[in-house]
Amino acid sequence: MANAQGSTHSSAQGQTQPSAQRPAVVVTRPSGQSAALLALLERAGFESIEFPLIDIGPVTDAAPLRAALDELYALAELGFALVVFVSPNAIDHAFTALSSAWPSQVAIGVVGPGSVAALARQGVAPPAYNIISPAAGATVTETPTDPRYDSEALYAAIETHFGPDGLKDKRVLIVRGDGGREWLADALSAAGAKVEKVAAYRRIVPEPSMRDWERIHALLAGVPHAWLLTSSEGVRNLEEFAREHLTVDETLTLKHVPLVSPHPRIAEAARQAGFDRITVSGAGGEQRIVQALTGIFAAATEHIAKQQEPEAQVAKAQEHGYKASTAAPFSQSSQTNRSPRRRIPGRPQRRLTNRFNHA
């Protein structure tokens, strides 16, 4: 939202008229978690609109979290061999509940660079601490669309670090939100680990204001825009919001608006919800999201330009005095626009039809 300091991105609050100059991007991450992305979108020429589809809050009862974290300081043979944080949110909320500094002998598993950065902000970083994360080029299959940063890639990194049976009968703690995927817990259990799970935060469905919805209504009225969806739960919340706040026509328009998602699993959730213009940017940072959005709008601009090409040619012809709508076919115009035959004095004008009229 523009303000006195000249901020160039907007939230859905406070501005109901969309910009006519720039394509808009609706950013649906939790509030306050998109500063770097918003700056990149601004530099790329987009108008960014914050419209959270999910918010993050502390757990109602933090006692189980504190009790699990206290186990970090048990004797090595009794404590956790590995603690997995599923997201930066899990790290931020768990570290506020720690009673002491993180014990250096306890390995940490995280999914991607965002979580590595969150640990660094807490003063936990290699080489003093053992952090396990998928490598920058990691994939779990040879399919190019496979993500590099997810539970499957993290499990592969954990297995490489500990070995196939390295966690057998060892305690592993997974710190996450309330609920979430069970794939990693199931895989570690199948490998023989004694897996425990604890919630460090809870997901909250936000309540967009009337001004928020006015902004979305304005976009769906015809402003070029795209949505960024970064969680399957966000997709489900958007679908529910649409049923409650959008007209049938607006919902149909929404289902045809371009969506960008960093993960194929989120894209599949959107596809199941009826969205049909989905681009998977892939994991690996904010820049890939911006590149995907740039490609979407560049392709749309090229398509529109091709559609307008014939109209531009007609307009140019009209500038030169031609009337394209009444122009005769070439064969006819080439005859009717031909100059009259010049008559030579003293010579009778020859009638071209005579030789065709005589047998």
N, C-alpha and C positions, 0 to 999 in steps of 0.2 A: 504494500500500500504506500503510495507516495506520501511523504510527509515533509515537514519543514526542512529537514536535513537532506532532502532530495533522494530518498530511497527509491529505487527504480523497480523493485518487485512489489507485488501486492498480495495481501491476503484477501480472502473472499469478503472479509469485513471491511466496510468503509468505502468501497468503490463498486458501484453497480453498473457503470457503463464501461464496456470492454474497449480496449485500445483498437483503433482502426488501422494502425500502422504495423503492428507486430503480431505474429501468431502467439497464442497463449498456451501455456503448459500448466495443467492442474496437478499440483504436487500433493500427494495424499499421505505422506509420512506423518508420524506423530509430531505434534507441535514442537518447534525448537530443535528439530533434528535434521534440518536441511540447509543450514547456512552456507556450507561450501557449494552445494548444488545450485542454490539460488544465485550465488555469485557467478558461477559458470554459465548458467542460463542467461543471465543478464549480458555477459560478455558476448555470448553467441547471438544476441539479438532477440531473445524471447521475452515475453511478459510472463512472469511466473506468478501463479495464484496458489496460495496455501489453502488447502481444503482437506484437513485430516480426516481419514476414514477410520483411524484407530488412534487411541491415546494410551499412554503408559502411566501407571501409578504404582505406589507401593502395595505390597500384600496387606490384607486386612490384619492378619496375625503373623508377626515376624518371628515368633518363638521357634517354629520349626527350622527356619533359615539360620537363626543364630545357633541353635543346637547342632545343626549339621556342620556349620563352619567351625565350631569349637572342636570338632573331631580332627581338624587339620593339625592340631598341636599334640595329638596322641603319639605314642611311640610308633616308630616307622612300621613295625610289623603289624600294628593294630590299626593304624590310620589309613588314609586314602593313598593309593598309589597314583591316582590320576583324578583331577577335577576338570570337568568339561563345562565351559560357558557357551551357551548357544547363541549369544548375541552381545553386542555392546551394552544393551539395556541390562542384561543379566550381570555383567561385570560391574556396572555403575551401582546397581542396587545392592549387590552382594558385598562390595567393598565398604559400603557405608555401615554394614552390619558386622564387619570384622572387629574382633577385640584386640588384635595385635597385627603386626606386619605379616605379610604372606610368608609362610615357611618355605625356604628355598629348596628343600628336598622334595616337595610335592609338585609333580609335573602338572602342567596346565594344557588343556586342549581347546582350541578355538577354531571356528570355521573359516574366518577370512581376515583381510587386512584391517577392516573396521574394528574388529575385536582386538587385534594386535595393538592398534593405536590406543584403544580404550585402556588396555593393560599398561601401556607405556605412560599414559596420563596418571596412573596410580603408582608409578615408580617400579613397575614389574616389567622387565625386559631382559633379553639375552645380553651377555652370557651369564649374568648372575642367577637367572631363572630359566628353567627348562620349559620352553613353550613349543608345543606341537601344533602345526597348522599346515594345511595343504600348500605345496609349493606353487609358485606363480604360474607354472605351466602344467599343473596337475590336471589330469582327466581320468575318468573311471572307465571310459571306453574310447574307441577311436572315432566316435561320432562327433563331428565338429560342434554340434549344438549342445553337447553335454556341458554342464556348468563346472567351473573349476573350484568353486567354494560352496560346498554343501555337506550334509551329514555323510554322504557316501565317500566324498573325497577326504573328509576328516578321518573317517574310519580307516581308510587306506593308509593315511599318514601315521595314525596310531599303531596300526599293525606293523608298519615298517619300523617304527621306533622301538616297540616292545618285542616284536617277533610274534609269530602265529599263536604261541601259547604263553606269551609273556604276562598276560593279565589273568591267567587262570587262578581262580580262588583269591584274587586281589579285589580290594574295595575300590569302586569307582563312583564318584559323585557327579551327577549332571545337574547343573544350576540353570534354571530356565524360567519361563513365565508360567502362568497357570494354564496348563494344557500344552498342546503342541504335538509335533510329530514324535512317534515312538520308535522310528526306524533305528536310530543310533543305539538307544537303550536295548532294543531287541538284539541287535547285532553284537553288542558287547556281552550281553548275557549268553548268547549262543557260543561266544568264544570262551566262556567259563568265568567271566568277571562277575563279582557281586555288586550289582548296580543299584544305587540309591538315587532318588530324584527329589529335588526340593524347588519350590517356587520362590523366586526373588522379587518378582513383580507381577502385576496383573494387567491384563488388557482391558481397556475401557472403550465402549462405543461412544464417540463424541456426540454432542448435540449442536449441529450447525444452526446459526442464528438466521433470522429472516433475511438479513443483509447477505449472508453467505449464499442463501438460495436465490436471491435476486441476481447475484452475480452469475450463478450457474444457469439460471433461466436465460440470461442475456447471451451467454456463450452458445447455448443450444438453439438460440434463435437464428444462428447463422455465422457466428464468428469462427474463423479457422482456429482450431485448438486441438490439443491432445491431452491424454491423461497418463500419469505415471502411477502404476500400481505395483507396490513392493511387498505385498503379502496376500496370501490366499484369503485370509480373514478380511482384509480390506476389500477384496472383490465381493465377498458375501455381504459385507456391510453396504457397499455401493448399490448392490442389487436390492437390498431391503430399503435403503433410502429412496431409490427410484420409485418403488411401489408406493411409498408414503407421500412423496413430495413432487413427483413429476407427472405430467399428463401422459396419455398414451403416445401421442406424437413425439413428445420430448424423450420418452423412453426409447422409442424406435430410433430417433436421431442419436441418442447416446450409444446405442448398441453398434452404430456404424462409425463412431468417432475413433480415430487412431489411438491405440493404447500401447504403452511401452512397459515391459516388465523385465527385470534382470534375470529371471529364472523360468525355465520351461514349465515347471510345476505350477507357478502362478499363472502363466499364460494358458495352461490347460484349464485351470479353474475359471478364467475369464471366458474361454471358448465354451465351456459347459454352461456358463451363464448367458450365452447368446451373443457375445461380442465377436465381431468378425474381421477386425482390422488390428491384428496384434503383432507387435515386433518384440522379439526377445533380444535385449541388448547384451545379455551375458553379464556374469559377475566380473568384478575386477576394478570397480571404481566409478566415480561420478562422471568421468570423462566419456565413458562408453555410453552412458545414458544420453548425454548431450549429443554425441555423434549419431546415435540412433534417431533422435528427434530431428536433428539437422537433415538427415537423409530422408525422413518422412516428408518434411515440408518442402525440401528441394524437389522431390519426385512429384508432389502435388502441384507445385508451381510450374514445373515443366509440362505436366499434363494439361493444366489450364491454358498455358501459352499455346500449345498445339491446337486446342479447341478454338482459341480465339484467332488463330492465324487466318482462316478464310475471311472472317469478319474484318480483320485488319486490311486484307487485300482489297475487299470491297470498298472500305473507307478511303483507301489510297486512290482507287480508281475514280471514286466520286470527287475527290479533290481535284482531279485532272479533267473533270467535266463529263465523265462517263456515267451513265445510269445503268448500273448492273442489273437492276430488276427488270428493265425493259430492253436490254440489249438483244439484238437479233442474233441468231446463230451465225457462226462464222461464214458458212456458205452463202447465207442470205446477205449478211452485212457486206461481204466482200463484193457482192454484185451491186447492192444499192448504194454503197459508198464510192463506187467507181465513178470517175469523172465522165461527163457526157462525151460521146464521140465528136471530135472536131469536124465540122463541115468545111470542105474545101470549095472555095468560090468557083463557079462554073462547072462543077461536077455534081450530077444528081446524087442525092443521098441514097446509098444502097440499102435496100430492105433485106435484113438478114433472114427473114422468114421465107422469102420467095423460093430459095433453092430447096427449102424443105417442103414447100407446098406443091411443087411440081413433081410428078412421078417420073 
